[in-house]
Amino acid sequence: MSRRILFATDLDNTLIHSLRHRREGDVCVEWIDGGEWGYMSAAAVELLRRVREHAEVIPVTTRSIAQYRRIQWPEGLQPGCAVTTNGAVFLQEGASREDWLAGTEAIVAPVRAQLEALTERMHATGDFLRCRMVDGMYAFVYCRGREQAIAVEAEHRDLPGIRCVRSAKKVYFFPEGLDKGAAVARLRQLIAPDHMVCAGDSAIDVPMLLQADTAIAPASAGLGLPEGSACLCTGEDFACDVLGEVLRVCGAIG
């Protein structure tokens, strides 16, 4: 009997890259206001087709529901399910599962007012490029520079019931328990795979990578994962490295 393999993957800078990193031959998979925004390499598209023959693919993303729905997957590659909003929402055939959302609400409700007040206070300063709540589940601030982001993180790292995570110029404020690690633990319970592969590139992905049977990350990211706990990729196309490793786990390539 074949193993049931679940591939839970981050999207941005893992499977999808931005206009800034576009290369000749890339396939556009996302548009904003009619302009091209997000891409996959042609090689990654073909590898993802092969992966889908051997594993169930579920994106696990910090993107909002609307941001996730912007993605126009190449024909035949639309995932049946996705986890958005850093684990808050489970989309199944495009609709949010109410049982999953009920579990999320128990995590978020105790700190939602605190997050909303924090967002309003930061927005009122006019010091940031963007401040907002995301799907009513977590707060996000886009700083004007890395140094400002570092300062914001340092100032807010001890908020009660809230985890502060910086990624470059962005700082996220997540309710404790709302993270990708908790999300894939819920997926494991829901789907009961024989083996779970997780891939990601940032500090936000670390809780998910630590839950994986096989974890995949870029060596250059410096995520501080325990030695030997992840496959650290060094190639120029991280998406292809990830998908190739998934195929190896599936036994589809040597």
C-alpha positions as CSV (number, residue, x, y, z in Angstrom):
1,M,0.0,0.0,0.0
2,S,1.4,3.4,-0.9
3,R,2.1,6.0,1.8
4,R,-0.2,9.0,2.1
5,I,2.2,12.0,1.9
6,L,1.1,15.5,2.7
7,F,3.2,18.4,1.3
8,A,2.4,21.5,3.4
9,T,4.2,24.5,1.9
10,D,4.8,28.2,2.3
11,L,4.1,30.2,-0.9
12,D,6.0,33.5,-1.1
13,N,9.7,33.0,-1.8
14,T,9.2,29.2,-1.5
15,L,7.0,28.2,-4.5
16,I,6.2,31.8,-5.8
17,H,8.6,34.7,-6.3
18,S,8.0,38.3,-6.9
19,L,8.4,40.6,-9.9
20,R,11.8,41.7,-8.5
21,H,13.1,38.2,-8.9
22,R,11.6,37.4,-12.3
23,R,13.7,35.4,-14.7
24,E,13.3,34.8,-18.4
25,G,10.7,32.0,-19.0
26,D,8.9,32.4,-15.7
27,V,5.2,31.8,-15.5
28,C,3.1,34.6,-14.1
29,V,0.6,33.3,-11.5
30,E,-0.5,36.5,-9.9
31,W,-1.7,39.9,-11.0
32,I,-2.5,43.1,-9.1
33,D,-4.5,45.8,-10.8
34,G,-3.8,44.2,-14.1
35,G,0.0,44.1,-13.6
36,E,2.1,41.0,-13.2
37,W,3.2,40.4,-9.6
38,G,4.0,36.8,-8.8
39,Y,5.8,34.0,-10.7
40,M,6.8,30.4,-10.7
41,S,9.7,29.1,-12.8
42,A,8.6,26.9,-15.7
43,A,10.7,24.1,-14.2
44,A,8.9,24.5,-10.9
45,V,5.5,24.3,-12.6
46,E,6.4,21.0,-14.2
47,L,7.8,19.6,-11.0
48,L,4.7,20.6,-9.1
49,R,2.6,18.6,-11.6
50,R,4.7,15.6,-10.8
51,V,4.5,16.2,-7.0
52,R,0.7,16.3,-7.2
53,E,0.7,12.7,-8.7
54,H,2.4,11.4,-5.5
55,A,1.4,13.8,-2.6
56,E,-1.4,16.0,-1.4
57,V,-0.4,19.6,-1.7
58,I,-1.7,22.1,0.8
59,P,-0.4,25.7,0.8
60,V,0.1,27.1,4.4
61,T,0.5,30.8,4.0
62,T,0.4,34.1,6.0
63,R,-1.4,35.7,3.1
64,S,-5.0,36.9,3.8
65,I,-7.8,35.0,2.1
66,A,-8.1,37.7,-0.6
67,Q,-4.3,37.6,-1.2
68,Y,-4.4,33.8,-1.6
69,R,-7.3,34.0,-4.0
70,R,-5.3,36.3,-6.3
71,I,-3.1,33.4,-7.3
72,Q,-4.1,32.0,-10.7
73,W,-2.5,28.5,-10.6
74,P,-1.4,27.0,-13.9
75,E,-4.1,24.6,-15.3
76,G,-4.5,21.5,-13.2
77,L,-2.5,22.8,-10.3
78,Q,-5.1,24.5,-8.1
79,P,-4.9,22.9,-4.7
80,G,-8.2,21.6,-3.3
81,C,-7.4,23.0,0.1
82,A,-5.3,25.8,1.6
83,V,-4.5,27.2,5.0
84,T,-4.4,31.0,5.0
85,T,-4.0,33.9,7.5
86,N,-1.1,32.1,9.2
87,G,-3.2,29.1,10.1
88,A,-6.5,30.9,11.0
89,V,-8.5,29.8,8.0
90,F,-8.8,26.4,6.2
91,L,-10.2,26.8,2.7
92,Q,-11.7,23.6,1.2
93,E,-12.7,24.0,-2.5
94,G,-12.7,27.7,-1.9
95,A,-14.9,27.8,1.2
96,S,-13.9,28.3,4.8
97,R,-14.4,25.3,7.1
98,E,-16.5,26.5,10.0
99,D,-15.1,23.9,12.4
100,W,-11.5,25.1,11.8
101,L,-12.6,28.7,12.2
102,A,-14.3,27.9,15.5
103,G,-11.0,26.6,16.8
104,T,-9.2,29.7,15.6
105,E,-11.7,32.0,17.2
106,A,-10.9,30.5,20.6
107,I,-7.3,31.4,20.1
108,V,-7.8,34.9,18.7
109,A,-10.7,36.3,20.7
110,P,-8.9,37.0,23.9
111,V,-6.4,39.3,22.3
112,R,-8.3,40.7,19.3
113,A,-9.1,44.0,21.0
114,Q,-5.5,44.4,22.0
115,L,-4.4,43.8,18.4
116,E,-6.9,46.3,17.0
117,A,-5.8,49.0,19.5
118,L,-2.1,48.3,18.6
119,T,-2.9,48.7,14.9
120,E,-4.9,51.9,15.3
121,R,-2.1,53.4,17.5
122,M,0.6,52.6,14.9
123,H,-1.5,53.8,12.0
124,A,-2.2,57.1,13.8
125,T,1.5,57.8,14.1
126,G,1.9,58.0,10.3
127,D,5.4,56.4,10.7
128,F,4.7,53.3,8.8
129,L,4.0,52.3,5.2
130,R,1.1,50.1,6.2
131,C,-0.6,49.0,9.4
132,R,-3.6,46.7,9.4
133,M,-5.5,43.7,10.8
134,V,-5.5,40.7,8.5
135,D,-8.8,38.9,8.2
136,G,-9.4,40.1,11.8
137,M,-6.9,37.5,13.0
138,Y,-3.5,39.1,13.4
139,A,-1.8,42.5,13.0
140,F,0.8,43.5,10.5
141,V,3.0,46.6,10.1
142,Y,5.2,47.4,7.1
143,C,8.1,49.6,8.2
144,R,10.0,52.1,6.1
145,G,13.3,50.3,6.7
146,R,14.9,47.3,8.3
147,E,16.2,49.3,11.3
148,Q,12.7,50.6,12.1
149,A,11.4,47.0,11.9
150,I,14.1,45.9,14.3
151,A,13.1,48.7,16.7
152,V,9.4,47.8,16.5
153,E,10.1,44.1,17.2
154,A,12.3,45.0,20.2
155,E,9.6,47.3,21.6
156,H,6.8,44.8,21.3
157,R,8.4,41.4,21.9
158,D,6.9,41.1,25.4
159,L,3.2,41.8,24.7
160,P,1.0,39.4,26.7
161,G,-0.6,36.7,24.7
162,I,0.9,38.0,21.4
163,R,4.0,36.7,19.5
164,C,5.9,39.4,17.6
165,V,7.8,38.1,14.5
166,R,10.0,40.2,12.2
167,S,10.6,39.4,8.5
168,A,12.8,41.9,6.8
169,K,10.9,45.2,6.9
170,K,7.6,43.6,8.1
171,V,6.6,42.9,11.7
172,Y,3.7,40.6,12.5
173,F,1.7,40.3,15.7
174,F,0.2,36.9,16.1
175,P,-2.0,35.6,18.9
176,E,-0.1,32.9,20.8
177,G,-1.1,29.6,19.3
178,L,-1.8,31.1,15.9
179,D,1.2,29.9,13.9
180,K,2.0,27.5,11.1
181,G,3.2,24.9,13.5
182,A,-0.2,24.7,15.1
183,A,-1.8,24.7,11.7
184,V,0.1,21.7,10.4
185,A,-0.6,19.9,13.7
186,R,-4.3,20.4,13.0
187,L,-3.8,19.2,9.4
188,R,-2.0,16.1,10.7
189,Q,-5.0,15.4,12.9
190,L,-7.5,16.1,10.2
191,I,-5.8,14.2,7.3
192,A,-3.7,11.6,9.1
193,P,-0.9,11.4,6.6
194,D,1.8,8.8,6.8
195,H,4.5,11.4,6.2
196,M,4.4,15.2,6.2
197,V,6.8,17.3,4.2
198,C,7.0,21.0,5.0
199,A,8.9,23.8,3.2
200,G,9.4,27.4,4.1
201,D,12.0,30.2,4.0
202,S,11.4,32.6,6.9
203,A,11.1,32.8,10.7
204,I,7.3,32.6,10.3
205,D,7.8,29.1,8.8
206,V,10.0,27.7,11.6
207,P,7.1,26.4,13.8
208,M,5.8,24.5,10.7
209,L,9.3,23.2,9.8
210,L,9.7,21.9,13.4
211,Q,6.5,19.8,13.0
212,A,7.5,18.1,9.8
213,D,8.7,14.6,9.2
214,T,10.8,16.1,6.4
215,A,11.6,19.9,6.6
216,I,13.0,21.8,3.7
217,A,14.5,25.3,4.0
218,P,17.1,27.5,2.1
219,A,20.5,27.3,3.7
220,S,21.0,31.0,3.2
221,A,18.0,31.9,5.3
222,G,19.8,31.2,8.6
223,L,16.6,30.1,10.4
224,G,18.5,28.5,13.3
225,L,16.9,25.1,13.0
226,P,18.3,22.3,15.1
227,E,21.2,20.6,13.3
228,G,20.0,17.8,11.1
229,S,16.4,18.7,11.5
230,A,16.0,20.0,7.9
231,C,17.2,19.6,4.4
232,L,19.0,22.8,3.7
233,C,18.9,23.7,0.0
234,T,21.7,25.7,-1.7
235,G,20.5,25.8,-5.4
236,E,19.5,29.0,-7.3
237,D,15.9,27.9,-7.7
238,F,14.6,27.1,-4.2
239,A,11.2,26.0,-5.5
240,C,12.8,23.4,-7.7
241,D,15.0,22.2,-4.9
242,V,11.9,21.9,-2.7
243,L,9.8,20.0,-5.2
244,G,12.7,17.7,-6.1
245,E,13.1,16.8,-2.5
246,V,9.4,16.1,-2.2
247,L,9.7,13.8,-5.1
248,R,12.6,12.0,-3.5
249,V,10.5,11.5,-0.3
250,C,7.7,10.1,-2.4
251,G,10.2,7.7,-4.1
252,A,9.4,9.2,-7.5
253,I,13.1,10.0,-8.2
254,G,16.4,8.6,-6.9
